[in-house]
Amino acid sequence: RFWSTGMKNSARGSVDPFIVMDVMEAASKIEKAGHDVIHLEVGQPGTSAPILAKESVIDSLSASTLGYTVALGIPELRKKIAELYWHWYKVEVDPQRIIVTPGSSGAFILAFTGLFDAGDVVGVGSPGYPSYRQILKALSLNTVTIKALSDNKFQPVPTDVMNNKLDGLLVASPANPTGSMLNRDELEKLMAACKKKETAFISDEIYHGIEYETRAVSALEVSDDCFVINSFSKYFSMTGWRLGWIVVPNKHIRQFERLAQNMFICAPHISQIAALGALDSYPELNQNVETYKTNRAMLTEQLPKLGLANFAPPDGAFYFYVDVSEYTDNSVNFANEILDEVNVAVTPGIDFDPDRGLKTIRLSYACSTPDLKEGLRRLNNFMSKYRL
């Protein structure tokens, strides 16, 4: 006999699924049935962690107890992350301002809990990374969804700040799913609007290092009065190691440290050791970016030939956000058909834009170039029925 506990689910826990994970699960079932799937759905580099990162871990296994570290992260790692800001941007960052976190997700949780109270309002651009909205909801925070326009590269603009009462604004450049970037002037104007409205500015920079014609600009080049989040997942090719960081203004260090102590204790010790090696691996990592450049050029040339011509070439990251409204008004069904018919996994745009995403899909080109070529061949077969 079963007895009811009388328990209920919290409203905070009623978040939407991360659809790309559902697509991955569906693709996994097809693979388990013995079929080969080309993965263009997930924002995960097809390369492994850098050689020096793996060697650092191997060396540490016999020499270290791999216990807790201090909550802010291994001091040597924080120092090397600070050196990255000088290496990439010529910006001096005090290592004390850097907090190492369990992935960038841990950094978002720290930022949202450290800056906002329940009921506060945070602006998030749409299309955008779906977990922003869901983490905010789970923390009892309210989201203003800013419907970004293609004319503005799908990025928020100063009027979006001035016309809304926001406690915070979260911006990603390069962005997911569009790959668009804010230039220095655009970033300065957006941050100035936030300062005028006393709106906290949070900059998601996890795709920095993966840029093409122009360099990505860090918010720290404009002002120290911001919260900058990055990760070892994308450029450093370490998604499964779950390691990120956040740079905070001096006056926020102790509060964020207390939160980190209680929420996480510390980021995984072994991942921090791997990161030390990764930060000495720029030549290898830059070669990965060359692969993304090759893949980006291939998609730019080939997608129009398939009938998927409505996109803006990404400035950074490794995604194409494609308008498929000519063929469907339900991108979930469209993505399912592609997976079922030609075994190519793509992500429906509804993940990134709840209002307009049923007419878009996202293609990731973080895979190997041979896999991308095969994926395009299969997509061509799928799209041929629309060219009859």
N, C-alpha and C positions, 0 to 999 in steps of 0.2 A: 504494500500500500504506500502511496506517495502523499506526503503532506506538504501543503503550501507553506513557504517560509514567510509569506507576507511582504517579501522584499519587492522593491520596484527599481526599474532602471532610472538613472539620473537623466535629467534633460541635457546635461552637459555631455553625456556619452552618446547622445543621438546624433552622431556625425555621419556625413555621407561617406560611402566607400571611396577609396582611391582607385578609380576605375582601371588605371594602367596595371595595378596589381591583379585585378580580376582578369585582364587580358593575358597577363603572364601565366596565370593559373590555367586558363583555357588552352594556351599554347603548350603548357607543360603536359596536359592530358593528351594532346595530339602527339607530342613527342614520345610519351610513354606507350602509345599505341604503335610506335615504330615508324613514325613519319618525321621528316626533317622540317623544321620551322626556321624561317629567317626572321630574326628579331629586330624589327624597326620600331618597337613600341617603347622600350625602356631606355631611360637616360643613363645608361651604364657603359663606361668605356669597354671596348672589346679587348683591351690590353690588361695585363695583370699589374699588380703593384710593382714599382721600380725595383730593379735588381738590388740596389743598395738598401732599400727598405727591408727586403726579405733577408738579406745577409745580416742586417742589424738585429733582426729578430732571432735568427739562428744563433748568433753569437751570444745573445742575451739569455737564451734558455738555460745554459749551463752556468751562467755567471750571476744571475739575478733571481731573487725570490719572487719578483713580479707581484709585489703587494700593492697596497694603497699608495697613491702619490698624494701630494698636497692638492687641495681642491682646485686651485687655479691652473694646475698643470706643472709638469716637470720644468724647472727654471731654465734649463738648457734649451728646451723646445720653445718656450716662450721667447727666449732671446733670438732663436733662429727665425721664428715667425716675424719678429720685429725687423730682422735683417731683410726679410722678403719685401717689406714695405719700402725699404730704401732701394733694394735691387730693382723693383718693378716701377716705383713711383717717385723715388727720391724724396720720400717722406720719412721723417724721424718719428718713430713710435716707441714710447717707453714700454719695455716688456711687462711692466707691472700692470699695464692697461689691458693686457691680453689674457683672456680666460679660455682655456682649452676645454672643449665640451664633447659629450657623446654624440658626434655628428652635428651637422648644422641644425638638425631638429632640436637638439638639446640647447643650442644657442637661441633659437626662436623662443623656446619655452622660458629660458632665462630672461630674455628681453621683454617678453609679454608680461611675465609675472613681476619683473623688477620695475617696470615702467607704468603699468596700468592697474587700476582697480576694477572689480566686477562692474559691468555696465558702461565702462569707458568705450570710446568709439575709435576704431582704427580703420584707416582707408587702405584699400588693397586694389590694385589695378586688375582689370579683367579684359582679355584673358590673362591668366596668371597661374602660378603653382597652386594646385588645389588645397594642399595641406595648410597653407596660410589660414584660409577661412575656417578649416575644421579645428585647428589648434586654438584659434581665437574663440571659437564657439565652445570648445571643451573647457576653456578657462573663464567662461561666463562673460566674455567680451563681445561687443557688438561690432559688426563689420559694415562699413560703407563700401559697396562694390562700385568702383569707378570704371565705367564703361569706356575704356580707352579706344581711340579711333586710329584707323590705319594712317590717316594724315599725320598723326602724332607718333607714328611708329609703335602704336599700341602701348604707349607709355603715358603715365599721368603728367599733367601740365600744371603750372602754378594756379590757374583758375579753379582747378579741381580742389586745391587746398583752400583758396580764398572763399569759395562758394559752399564749403562744408565746415561744420564744426567738428574738427578731428582732434583727438588726443594724440594720435600718432599716424604716421604715414609709412607704409612699407613699400619699397621700390627695389626692383631687381634689374640689374644692367651688367652683362647681357641677361635678357629675360628668358624665362621658360613659359610658354612654348615657342615664342617668336624669334628668339635670338637677337632682338633689337637692342641697341645701346643708346644711352644718353651721352651726348658730348659734353665737354666742360661747361660751355655756356648754358646748356639746358639744365645740367645738374646744379649749377650755381643759382639759377633762377628758381628752381624748385625748392632748394634748401633755404633760400632767402624767404620764400613764401611761408615755409614751415616755421622759420624763426619769427617772422612777423606775427603769425597766428599762435605762437607758443605750442607748436605741434612737434612732438618727438619724431626725429627722422631716423628710420632704420633702413640700412642699405644691405641688400642681399647680393654679395659679390662672389658667389660660389662658382661662377663660370669664368672668373677672371683667369687670364693665362690662355684661354681658348678664344682668340680673336683673329681677325683676318686683315682687312685693309687698314683699320685704325686700331689704336690701343684703347683698351677699356680704362676709364677714369674712375679712380676710387673717390668715394665721398670724403676720405681723409685728406685728399688734396685740396679740398675746399674749406673744410672746417674740422676741428676736433670735437665740436658739439654735435656728435652723431653716434650711432651705434652700427658698427660694421661687422657683418657676419660672413664667414668663409668656411671652406671645408676641404678636406683631403680627398673627397670623393671624385671630383670631376677632372680637373687638370692633373691631379696627382694619381688618378686611376686607382683609388682605394675605397670604393663604395662600401664593401663589406666590413671594413675595419672600423667603421662608425666613429669618425673623429672629425671634429670641426673646431672653430674658435669664434670668439666675439671680442671686438675691441670696444671698450667703453670709456667715456670721459672719466677723469680722475675722481671726481666726486661720487661716482657710482661704483667704484671698485669694491668697497667693503660690503655694500648691500648685495651686489651680485655674487660676491664670494660666499656670503652666508647662505644665499639661496642655493648655490652650487653644492656647498657642503651637505645641505639637508636633502636636496633632490637627487643628487648623483654620487655623492662622496667624492668621486673623481672620474675622469674619463679612463677608459681601459689602459692599463699600464703598457701592455704589449703593443697596443696601437700607437701610443706615444713614442715608443722606441722605434717602431717602423717609420713614423713620421720624421724622426731625426735623419734617417737615411734618405727618405724621399726628398727632403730639403737640400740634399746634395746631388740631386739627380736631374738637374735642369736639361742637360743635353739629351738624355733619354726621353724626358717628358716632352720636350719641344719637337722631337721626332714624331711623337704621337699626334701632335697638333698638325704636323705636315700631312699625316694620313687624313685627318678631318678636313683639311683644305682640299685634298684630292677628292674626297667624298662629296664635299659641298659643291665643287665644280661639276662633278658628274651629275648630281641631282639638278643643279641649275640648268644644265644642258638637256637632260633626259626627261624630266617631269613634263615639260610642255609637249614633248612628242607623245607622251602617254595620254594627253588630254587633261593634265593637272597643272595648268599654267598660272593659276591665280594664287600667287604667293609673293612674298618679298624676301629676297635672299638675306639670310641672317648675317648680322654684323659679328656675332660671336656665338658661343655655346655650340651645340651640334643637333639643331632641330630645324625642320621646315614645317611651318604651319600653313596648311593648304585648304583653300576654299573648295568644297566639293558640292556646293549647293546646286550645281548644274545636274548632278546625278542623284542626289538624295536630300531628304529633309530630316533624316535620322542617321547621324554618323555612327551611332552605336550599332545599328543593323548593318550599315555599310562596312564597318570594321569587322564585324562578325562574318560577313560574306567573304571578305578578302581572306580572312584566316581559314575559313572552311573550304573555300574553293581552290586557293593557291598556296596555302600554308605560309602566309606572310602576316606577321603580327604588327598592327599599327594601333595608335591610340585615338579613340574618338575625342573630338574637341570639347565635348560636354564636360570632360574632366576639368578643363581650364576656364570655361566660360559657360555658366549654367543657362544663360539666356540665348546666346548666339552660337554656342558650340555644337549644336546639332547639325550645323552646316559645314563643319571643319574637321580635319584630322591632323594629327601630328606625326611626322616621320622623324625618327632618330637616326642619325648617320654616325653614331659612335662605334658601329661595328667595323669589322675589317672590310677593306675594299673588295676582296672577292665575294664576301657575303652580300655586300651592297649590290654588286653587279648581278648576282643571282636573284636578289630581291626585286630589282628593277625588271629583270626578265620575266619573273612571275607576275609582277604588277602589270606589265604590258599585256600578258595573256588575259588577266582579269579585265582590264580596261578595254580590251578589243571588242567586247560585246556592245560597248557604248559608241564605238566608231563605225558600226555597221550602217 
